[in-house]
Amino acid sequence: MIRRRKKLRVCLSASSGGHISQLLKLAQSWKGRETFFITTAEVVRANLKEYGKVYVVGECNRQHPLKLMAVLLKSAKVIVTEKPDVVISTGAAVGCMVCFLGKLLGAKVIWIDSITNVERLSLSGRIVRYIGDLFLVQWAELAEQYNNIEYVGAVI
Amino acid sequence: MIFLTVGTQFPFDRLVQAVDDIVGDGMIDEEIFAQIGKSSYKPRNFESVVSLDKKAFDERLKEASSVISHAGMGTIIMALDNTKPLLVMPRLKKYSEVVNDHQVAIARKFEELGHILAVYDVKDLPEKLEKLKFFVPRPRDNQAKAVADRIAKFLNELQETKY
């Protein structure tokens, strides 16, 4: 009997703006897989249609802890329902949270630190580094500063 | 037309007002169109809107001879993808325009590599605007394919071990 193989469920997560632009430069990598998107603003929803279901959880940063809690709860609900096998994120705060939530439920974590971080990792990156299964940076100099970090190249 | 855009998430009055003053002084002869986002300063000397949807934004960008913006990566990527000469002014933490000074770092690096022009103080804006007229951006030599291949390899291995 031939058993049909299950497809990997891939969670894509990035804040609207530069983080999404960088993640979408990598669309080839998840081609043909089951994906869904967690992002921060309604304005980008229409552009993400081809990547499966789009969840808009709202914008947040460390300056607004209450908002952060609300976004965390919304994201948790999505992760529990969707049960991804892997999370791919370029940041920022929301991507970081989604990585931790995914990891808690057994997903692998792929992080691509944003190109804007030239001299040191992003704050989110520095946190995700501890749980990342594949951690990529876009500047060769950065990869030399930390262990378990790979530099393959820049996406833009 | 020069397209001025400062993103839609946070205000950036310092740049919008500086460009408006320069136009008011008659130092720019080209027409300007602006997306000012949450900026509270409303330009008097050129047309502006709060925000544009993606389609309208892309149309303005294609039409523009050059772009002036904050040093947001989204805008930098769009300008580079469309080979538009871009002048950025980084948002600064000291004016509460952003939570940290990462925009300065990326502006310096990309200017050094010849991809964009950057200005750090409004007093240098007129001079940089003159340079923008003749600036030819060096295209980015990116490795998006190699990075995508690395991730695809990771996903393939995960698929093999898991299912």
Interface residues (C-beta under 8 A of the other chain):
Chain A: R5 K6 K7 L8 V10 S16 G17 G18 H19 I20 S21 Q22 K25 L26 A27 Q28 S29 W30 R33 V43 V44 A46 N47 E59 N61 R62 Q63 D85 V86 I88 K108 I110 I112 S114 I115 T116 N117 V118 E119 S122 L123 D133 L134 L136 E150 V152 G153 A154 V155 I156
Chain B: G7 T8 Q9 S51 D53 K54 G72 M73 G74 T75 I76 I77 M78 L80 V99 N100 H102 Q103 A105 I106 R108 K109 R140 N142 Q143 A144 K145 A146 V147 A148 D149 R150 I151 A152 F154 L155 L158 Q159 K162 Y163
